[in-house]
Amino acid sequence: MNNYTVIGKRIADARKKKKLTQEQLGGKLGVSFQAVSSWEQGKYIPDSDHLTELAGILDLSLDRLFAEEETAWQLKPINDDFGHMYTFVKGRAQIWEMPQTLKVLDLLRVAHGAQERRSKNGFATSYMVHPLTMACHALAMGLKEDNVIAACLSHDMVEDSAIPLKELPVNETVREAVRCMTRRAWGESVSKSMDLYYAEIRVNPLACLVKCIDRCNNLAGMADAFSRRHMIHYAEETDQYYPALLDVVKKVPEWNNAWWLLRYQIRSLLETYKRML
């Protein structure tokens, strides 16, 4: 199989995965379906004017399109160990006397039990895995504060469920952090809304800490769930806003070790994605 044939097969496989006909793909690119057919048959390869747009439409990086070697890895869910994490967090909350954490744990199934995180490869995990992973991440970094763990577990509850902010079983410190992290309509452009959203988070150290833990978890799993275009936008957002959040975390003495680890984790994931995308 020559290189053109391999590239053509990758284009065809990606097109079919997107449920596009050759005619539909050609229409998006401004070429005939015969041109798409010739690419997929290995007779020609797309010219440089179409490559970038083709990659974007098919969520297929140029590196992947032109890779010399095929991989046959068996893909598995990134994290689906809900039971173990729940037991771990609950056990630590009981040992270290974290009343808010225990109450929020009881709300997890109410808030997120019916929600799923679904990957591009067909895997589905309970949304509860996400806040639990964040809580485990915080505990692994030595953050044994009830406010921190309760905020990790409840950070999406108001935004993604019907639970009102005032009904969260937490103190005002955690409630205010959750409020800052809850996205809402600002009545502005997308870029202005993002500026306002992150500006509000920056004035709340707890929100900054939890948002950085949240970003680590989402960066780690985004290749399994996001389109290539979404990954690029997410990386750009991280690059733009998260250094300032980390600066706030650094100023809290008891979070200094966590700051160092979070900075390393976010930077290493971000720079890896930049090179891949």
N, C-alpha and C positions, 0 to 999 in steps of 0.2 A: 504494500500500500504506500503510494508516494505521499509527499507532504501535502500537496493540494487536495488529495482524497481525504486525508486525515482531517484537514481544516474544514473541508466540505461536510464531513460527517458531524463534526462538532457544531457547525452552524445549523445543520438539519435537526440534530438532537435538541439543541437549545430552542429552536423555533417551535418544535413540537411540544416541548415542555411548557412553552408559553401559550400553546393552543392557537398558534397563528398559521394560516395558510401561506404558501409562497406568494400568492397575490397580495395578501394583507401585509406581509413583511415588505414586499416591494413597494407598496403604496406608502408605507411609513418612511421609506428611504428615497422615494421618488425615482424608483427604477422599475423595470418590467418584471413579471414573475419569471420570465425566461432567464433574466440575469440571475435571479436568486437560484433558479434550478441549475444553472451552469456552475454556480459556486458550490452548491451541494453535491454536484456530480464530480467535482474535482477538476473541472475543465479550466476554470479560472479562479482567482481569488479576488475579493472586493478591492477596489482601488482605495487609495489613502483618503479620498474625499468621503468615503462611506464607512470606513472602519470604526471610527470613534462612535458614530451614531449607532451603527450596528451593535457594537458592544454594549452600549447603553440600553438599547431596546431589548436585547436578549439577556441582560444581566450576566454578561460573559466578558471577563477582563481580556485585554489583548494578550497578556502573558499566558492566560489559559488557552486562548484561541491558537496561539502559535507555539505552544509548548511541544518540545521534542518527544517527551515521554508521557505515556498515559499512566494514570494511577488506578488501582483497583481496590482502594480502601473500602472497608465496610463501615459505613457511617452509623454512629450510635447517638442516642440522646445525650446532650451535654450534661444535664443534671436532672435526675428524676427521683432522688431519694428523699421524698417528702417525709416519710415516717421517721427515719433516723434523725433528720434535722429537727423535726418538731420535738422529739423526745429529748434531744441534746439541749435545745434552747430552754425547754420547760424545766429540765433538771437543773441547769445552771441558774435559772431564775428562782427556783425554790431554794437552792443552796445559798445564793447570794442575796436573798430576800428582795426580789424585784416585783413589787405588787402590780405596777402598771404593765410590765411585760406579761405577767400571767393573765391579766384581764384582756389585754389585746390579743394574746394567743387564742383565747376563747372566742374572739370575734373573727378570726381569720376565715373560718368556713362560711360564716354569714356574709362577710365582705367579698371574698374571692373564691369561695368553694365552687361556684358554677362557671368560673372563668378559666380559659385555657390560654396558654402560649403555644402557638402552632408554628412549626418550622417549615422552611421551604422544602424539606425532604420528607415531610409527612409525619414527623414526630409531634406529639401533643403532650404537654405536661400541665399540671395544675398551676394556675397563676400563683398559688400559695408558695410554690417553690422559690419564687423571686424574693419576697420579703424575708423568708426563712434563710435563704442563702446570704442575704445581707446581714442578718442578725448573727449568723455563724461567722461570717467574715469579721464583723466587729469584735466578737468574742475572741476569735483567733488572734486579733491584733492587741488583745489585752484590755479592751474597752469593756469594763464591767459595770458601767453606769446604767441604772434603770432608765433614765431619760434617753440615752443613746439607743438602747436595744428596743425600747417601746416605740421610738420614732422610726427606726428601721422597719419594724413590723407594720406600722400604721401609715407610712408615708404616702401610699397610694389609695388609702381607703376612701377619702373624701372625693378624690378625682375620679375613681373607677368604680365606686359602689354608691348605694343610696344612703349611706350612713352620713348624717350631718356632722359637721365639725364639732358642734357643741355636745354631741353625744359620744364622742370618743372618751373612753375611760382613762384619761390621762390628765396630768396637771397642765397649767397654763403654759409652761415652758415648752412642753412637747406639742401642745395644741398650736401654739404660734409657729413652731417650726413646720408642722404639717401644713398650716395655712400658707406659709411662704412657698412651700414646694408644690402646692396645688395650682395647676395651670388653669387660667380662666381667660375669658374674652376681654381684651384690653381696648378694643375698638380702634386699633392701630394697624399699620402694616405688619407683616410677619416679622421683619427684622426689628422694627421698633418694639413689638410685643416681646420678642426675645430679650432685647436690651432691658426692658422694664422688669421682666420675670427674673432675670439673673441679678439685676440691681437690688431687688427686694430680698433675694436669698442672701446676698453678700452682707446684709446688715444683721444676719442671724447666724452666729457661729454653729449652733447645732444643726441648722438646715444645711449649712455648707458642708459639714462633716458627713451627714447622711446622704446628701446629694452626690458627694464624691464616691462614697461606697456604692451607691446606686449606679453611677456611671461605670465603675469597674465591672460590676456584674453585667451591665448591658453591653459594654464593649466586648467582654469575653464571649458573649453569645450572639453578637449581631450577625456574624457570617452565616449562622444557621437560620436566621429569621428575616434579615433585611435584604432588599434588592441592592444591587451594586450602587445605584444612584442614592438610595437611602443611606448606605454605609458611608459614601463620600460626604453627604450633608452632615451626618452624625459626627464624622471625624472632624469636619470643619467647625462644627459647633463646639466640640470638645476643646479643640485647639484655641478657639477664641475666648471661651468663658471660664474654663476650669482652672487655669493658673491663678486667677484672682480668688476663686473659692479656696484653693489650696493655701494661698497666702493667709487667709483668715484662719483656717484650721491650725496653721503653724503657730499662730500667736497665742494659742491656748496651751499652756505648759504641759498639762496632763495628757494632751493629745499629740505630743511631739513625735513619738515613735510611730503612731498611726499616720501622721502627716507624711513622714518619710516613706513609709510603705505605700501609701496611696499615691504619692507623687511618682514613685517608681513604677507602680502597677499601671497607672493611667498612661504615663509617658511611654513605657515599653509596648503596651498594647497599641497605642495611637501610632507610634513610629513604625511598628510592624505593619499595620493596616495601610499607612501611607505608601510603604514600599510595595505592597501587594496590589494596591488599587491604582 
